């Protein structure tokens, strides 16, 4: 009985793993257009929801971040490290190895630093530091 079960399992696995290249697809153009549509779908970095229209854009230290609404943008600004898997930089020296415990808030947006000295430089003149990124 086990032999028959294994045999049917192998057959089913074989059937579902057939290489589709051996079967010509007459609808190849339509499948290409479908995949290109799904490639352009964007999701909110905070809520994970699909973004309709243009969404809400924020330039965070040279990285464009897209949200579904201003509420998600506000949540992001409170704690960018929670939502960004990469792209966090020290706005003073540009290092990507930052310490999330060394941070400062300016204009309701949190920024992270590699050291206390960079944080001090930032706090002395936030506008000047952020101008090099084109964001405030």
N, C-alpha and C positions, 0 to 999 in steps of 0.2 A: 504494500500500500504506500509506503514511504517513497519507493522508487517512482511510482506513478505520479505522486504529488510533486516530487522534485522535477520530473520530466515536464509536467505541465507548467511548473514555475519557470523553467528554462525557456520553454516555448513562448510564454507570455512576455518574459523579459526580452526575448529576441524580437518579438513582434513590435513592442513599443519602442525599441531602440533602432528601428530601421533608419538607415541614412536617407534623408529626404532628397539628397542630391541625385539619387538614381531615378527619382520620379520627377519629370519636368513639371514645373508649376506654371500653368497658363496665366495665373493671376500675379505674377512676380512684380508687375508694376504697382498693383494695388497694395501688396504687402510691403513694398518699399515705402509707399506714402504713409502707410499706417505707422511704420517704425519711425519715420521722420517726425510724425505728429507727436508720438510719445516721447521722442528725444527732447522736444521743446517744452514739455510739461514741467513746471517749476513747483516746488513745495516750500512752504514756510519753514525756516530754520528753527523756529520756536515751537509752533503748534504741530508741524508736520502736515498741515492741511494743504490741499491743492490751491495754488494761487490763481485767481481769475483776473483777467486783465493785466495791467502793468504791475499791480501790487504796490508795496511801499518800499522804496529803496533807501538805503543808508550807506554812506561811505565811511567805513570804520578803518581808519589808518591805511587807506589805499586799497582796501578790500571791499568790493560792493556786496552788501548783504541784502537779501530780498525777504520781505515779510508779507503776510496776507492782510495785515491791518496795523493800525497805529498802536493798538494795545500790545501786539507782539513786539513791535519795535521798542516800546517802552520797557517791556520785560527784558529784552536783549540788552538794552543800555544799562540796566541795573547789574547785569552779570554776564558779560559777553563770553567769558571762559566756559560757562555752563553750556553754551550752544555751539561754540566754534571748536571744531576738532583740530584745526590748524589755522594759521594766519595771525595768531596773536604775536604782536611784536612790542618791544619796549619803544615807545614813541620818541624817546630821547636818543638812544644809541642804535636802535634798529635791531637789537639782538632778538632772536626768536626763542631763546631759552629764558623764559620769564619765571618769576616767582609769583604765583597767584595771591600769596599773602601780602605782597608789597604792591599796593594799589592806591589809586587816588580817583576821586570823582570830580569831573568838571563838566558844567552844563548838563547835568543829569546823566552823564555817561561815565562808566568806569573804565580806567586804563590801568594796565599792569606794567611792572618794571622788573628789570633784572637785579637791581640793587637799590638800597636806600638812597644812594647818592644820585641816581637817575631820577628817583621820585622827587628828591629835593630840587633838582634842576627844573623838573617839570612844574612843580608847584610855584616856583619863582616867576615863571613866564609861560603859562599854558598856551596862550595865543601864538606866541612865536614858535613853540615846538609843534603845535598842530598845523600851523600854516604850511610847513614843509610837506604835509600829507594832503593839503587842500581841504581839510575838514576841521570843523570846530564843534 
